[in-house]
């Protein structure tokens, strides 16, 4: 009989593995503390990077210039045009984008993925390029614009062009949000509604839309914020004519070239508008979804 001792865990001297495990735990704790410290420092650095320019903008803004006649005139004209066109763009995004988003979210058809890709393209396309594309399509000598000119219809360098530029750049934000909202509706509720005798239209208005209401409102707020801040496509397709096509972002650029302090004041006004819209979006997203009623 082989009486040689075989190495087993029981033969390991007691207490040898414990310091090693203790060292391992200590090392992991130290690494965790280092990562946490690094995360805190990076958070502070990022916050400072984002906040300092805004603080500098507000501190350097001579708000007393708002009382001057010239500044008041620029703000009134540019803000009126920006609010009017951006609200009209948001309305068009809702009227046109809601049915499109519903079809994409609930139907399977040939070319659906390509349509989604086409809708998403303006989100990554530089706004200046979008403006060039618009003027080549709807300008006086564009693919469609040349035929419209024969009928006496001019789109480029008009307020209609402002809305078209804003719509091309901003509407995808609402459509993508609406698609995701419609896709998130539980199909069990839709089927239950149909089982209880509700038709497709009643189900849409009594079940689907109430469930998606807050998401759709948030998408509309995001679309409005993007539209009111649009610059590149607008200046290319609509131009920068005070009182006619000059929106607030264009007014900021033009004013800073002539009067730096007045331009800073306009920039602060735009900052307040953007912060307000962001607060509205976050509030809409934070609210609880309502219960559907048949």
BELKA-V366728 format. One record per residue. RES is the residue in one letter. PHI is phi in whole degrees, -180 to 180 (999 if undefined). PSI is psi in degrees with one decimal (NA if undefined). D_CENTER is the distance of its C-alpha to the mean C-alpha in Angstrom with 2 decimals. Layout:
res->{RES RES}
phi->{PHI PHI}
psi->{PSI PSI}
d_center->{D_CENTER D_CENTER}
This chain:
res->{X X X X X X X X X X X X X X X X X X X X X X X X X X X X X X X X X X X X X X X X X X X X X X X X X X X X X X X X X X X X X X X X X X X X X X X X X X X X X X X X X X X X X X X X X X X X X X X X X X X X X X X X X X X X X X X X X X X X X X X X X X X X X X X X X X X X X X X X X X X X X X X X X X X X X X X X X X X X X X X X X X X X X X X X X X X X X X X X X X X X X X X X X X X X X X X X X X X X X X X X X X X X X X X X X X X X X X X X X X X X X X X X X X X X X X X X X X X X X X X X X X X X X X X X X X X X X X X X X X X X X X X X X X X X X X X X X X X X X X X X X X X X X X X X X X X X X X}
phi->{999 -82 -98 -69 -75 -97 -69 -130 -64 -70 -81 -71 -59 -66 92 -75 -75 -66 -62 -64 -64 -64 -64 -63 -63 -64 -65 -67 -64 -64 -64 -63 -66 -64 -64 -64 -64 -63 -63 -64 -64 -66 -64 -64 -64 -65 -61 -64 -62 -82 -85 -58 -61 -69 -63 -62 -63 -69 -67 -89 -82 -81 -62 -63 -70 -62 -83 -72 -65 -65 -66 -62 -65 -64 -63 -63 -68 -68 -70 -62 -66 -63 -66 -64 -69 -69 -67 -66 -62 -64 -63 -64 -62 -70 -66 -88 -75 -64 -61 -63 -65 -65 -64 -64 -77 -115 -124 -111 -148 -67 87 -63 -65 -68 -66 -61 -62 -66 -69 -77 -56 -62 -69 -107 -76 -58 -57 -63 -65 -61 -66 -63 -63 -65 -71 -75 -94 -116 -70 -59 -114 -77 -59 -101 -61 -64 -78 -67 -64 -62 -85 83 -103 -115 -103 -67 62 -132 -68 -62 -64 -62 -65 -63 -65 -64 -64 -63 -86 -97 -61 -59 -63 -72 -63 -65 -64 -67 -60 -63 -67 -66 -71 -85 -70 -61 -68 -63 -69 -64 -65 -64 -62 -67 -66 -79 103 -78 -79 -59 -68 -65 -63 -62 -84 -100 -119 -66 -65 -60 -68 -98 -56 -66 -65 -66 -64 -64 -63 -66 -64 -66 -64 -63 -63 -68 -69 -72 -98 -65 -131 -62 -66 -67 -69 -79 -96 -106 81 -133 -107 -56 81 -125 -129 -85 -85 -61 -59 -68 -65 -61 -63 -65 -67 -68 -73 -106 -143 -60 -67 -65 -63 -65 -62 -64 -65 -65 -62 -63 -62 -63 -62 -66 -64 -63 -64 -64 -64 -64 -62 -65 -67 -66 -71 -82 -73 -74 -70 -75 -81 -73 -127 -89}
psi->{134.5 113.1 12.5 141.3 132.7 140.9 124.2 167.6 -28.4 -24.0 -10.6 131.2 136.8 140.2 -9.5 -43.6 -23.1 -45.3 -36.4 -44.3 -38.4 -41.2 -39.0 -44.9 -40.9 -40.1 -40.6 -38.4 -40.5 -42.6 -40.4 -40.2 -40.1 -42.8 -40.6 -42.9 -42.3 -40.5 -40.5 -45.0 -41.5 -36.5 -43.1 -43.5 -43.2 -42.7 -43.7 -40.5 -37.0 -33.9 -39.3 -45.4 -36.5 -39.9 -43.0 -38.9 -45.9 -40.7 -33.6 -2.4 117.7 84.3 -16.9 -20.2 -13.7 -20.4 -14.3 149.2 -39.5 -46.0 -41.1 -40.1 -44.0 -46.5 -44.1 -47.5 -47.7 -40.6 -38.2 -45.4 -42.6 -45.1 -43.3 -50.6 -38.8 -38.4 -38.7 -39.4 -42.2 -40.7 -44.2 -38.7 -37.7 -47.6 -42.2 -40.5 -30.7 -51.7 -39.1 -45.4 -38.3 -42.4 -44.8 -38.0 -27.8 -6.8 148.4 122.9 163.9 129.8 10.7 -45.1 -36.7 -35.7 -42.3 -41.8 -40.0 -37.2 -37.1 -20.2 -44.8 -18.3 -28.4 -13.8 130.9 134.7 -33.3 -40.2 -39.4 -39.4 -40.6 -42.6 -39.4 -42.9 -29.3 -21.4 -43.5 5.2 177.9 -33.5 21.1 177.7 -41.9 -33.6 -31.9 -33.1 -33.7 -33.7 -34.1 -33.9 0.7 17.6 118.3 123.4 -41.2 144.8 37.3 173.3 -27.4 -38.4 -34.1 -46.5 -41.6 -42.2 -44.2 -40.7 -42.9 -37.3 -35.6 -31.6 -32.2 -27.6 -43.0 -43.3 -42.9 -40.3 -41.9 -39.2 -48.1 -37.7 -44.4 -36.0 -22.2 -6.9 124.3 126.8 -20.2 -38.8 -38.5 -44.8 -37.7 -40.6 -43.2 -35.6 -34.3 2.2 1.2 135.7 177.8 -41.3 -44.7 -39.2 -39.4 -45.7 -23.5 -20.9 -59.7 -53.3 -41.5 -37.9 -30.2 1.3 -51.3 -38.8 -39.6 -40.2 -40.3 -40.3 -39.4 -40.5 -40.6 -38.6 -43.0 -42.6 -40.0 -37.5 -41.6 -21.1 4.7 137.4 -59.0 -51.9 -33.7 -46.5 -26.9 -41.3 -33.4 -16.2 -174.1 72.1 114.1 134.2 -8.1 -53.8 6.2 104.4 178.9 -46.4 -39.4 -36.7 -36.4 -48.5 -47.7 -41.7 -37.6 -25.7 -23.2 -41.0 104.2 -43.6 -40.1 -37.4 -38.0 -39.4 -43.8 -37.1 -37.9 -39.1 -43.6 -36.9 -43.4 -42.1 -44.4 -41.0 -39.6 -45.8 -37.9 -39.9 -39.0 -43.6 -46.8 -36.0 -40.6 -40.3 -26.7 -16.6 150.9 144.9 138.5 156.1 136.8 150.0 132.8 NA}
d_center->{80.01 77.38 77.09 74.53 71.71 68.28 65.26 63.35 60.72 63.55 65.39 62.57 63.69 62.02 59.62 58.78 55.35 54.30 53.86 51.91 49.48 49.30 48.46 45.73 44.14 44.45 42.78 39.84 39.51 39.68 37.00 34.75 35.42 34.68 31.33 30.46 31.63 29.66 26.47 27.23 27.98 24.83 22.79 24.79 24.38 20.59 20.49 22.99 21.17 18.00 20.08 22.96 21.33 19.90 23.37 25.06 23.08 24.09 27.62 28.30 27.15 30.31 29.12 32.59 31.73 29.77 33.26 34.28 34.58 32.82 29.69 29.65 30.00 27.16 24.77 25.98 25.72 22.39 20.69 22.34 21.20 17.56 17.55 19.53 17.65 14.12 15.57 17.40 14.46 12.75 16.21 16.65 13.47 14.97 18.48 17.97 15.10 16.63 19.94 18.54 16.37 19.48 21.78 19.84 19.58 23.20 25.19 26.43 27.39 28.20 25.37 22.65 21.25 21.48 19.61 16.69 16.90 17.04 13.92 12.00 13.88 11.94 9.00 11.87 14.09 14.72 14.14 17.87 18.85 17.01 18.99 22.15 21.74 21.40 24.46 26.43 25.79 26.04 27.85 31.48 32.69 29.82 30.30 29.73 30.06 33.70 34.65 32.75 34.63 37.88 36.94 36.16 32.37 30.46 26.66 25.95 25.99 25.64 23.22 22.70 21.50 18.91 17.52 17.83 16.00 13.03 13.20 13.43 10.41 8.00 9.75 8.93 5.57 8.26 10.98 9.91 9.31 12.60 14.39 13.92 15.03 18.01 19.02 19.21 21.76 25.18 27.46 30.39 29.30 28.92 32.35 33.87 32.79 34.35 37.43 37.91 38.18 34.80 33.91 30.63 29.52 30.55 28.91 25.60 25.77 27.54 26.02 22.86 20.95 22.05 20.90 17.43 17.27 15.19 12.55 12.57 12.50 9.47 7.73 9.54 8.70 4.93 6.55 9.17 7.68 6.50 9.93 11.92 11.14 11.93 15.08 16.32 16.50 17.77 20.53 21.68 21.91 22.51 24.15 24.45 27.10 27.41 27.56 26.54 23.37 22.61 19.31 18.61 17.11 20.12 22.42 21.53 22.52 25.60 26.78 26.66 28.89 31.42 31.08 29.26 29.48 28.19 25.16 24.48 24.78 22.19 19.82 20.47 19.76 16.31 15.81 17.02 14.75 11.57 13.24 14.17 10.86 9.69 13.07 12.73 9.68 11.72 14.80 13.77 12.86 16.13 18.35 20.69 20.55 23.45 26.44 27.09 30.29 32.43}
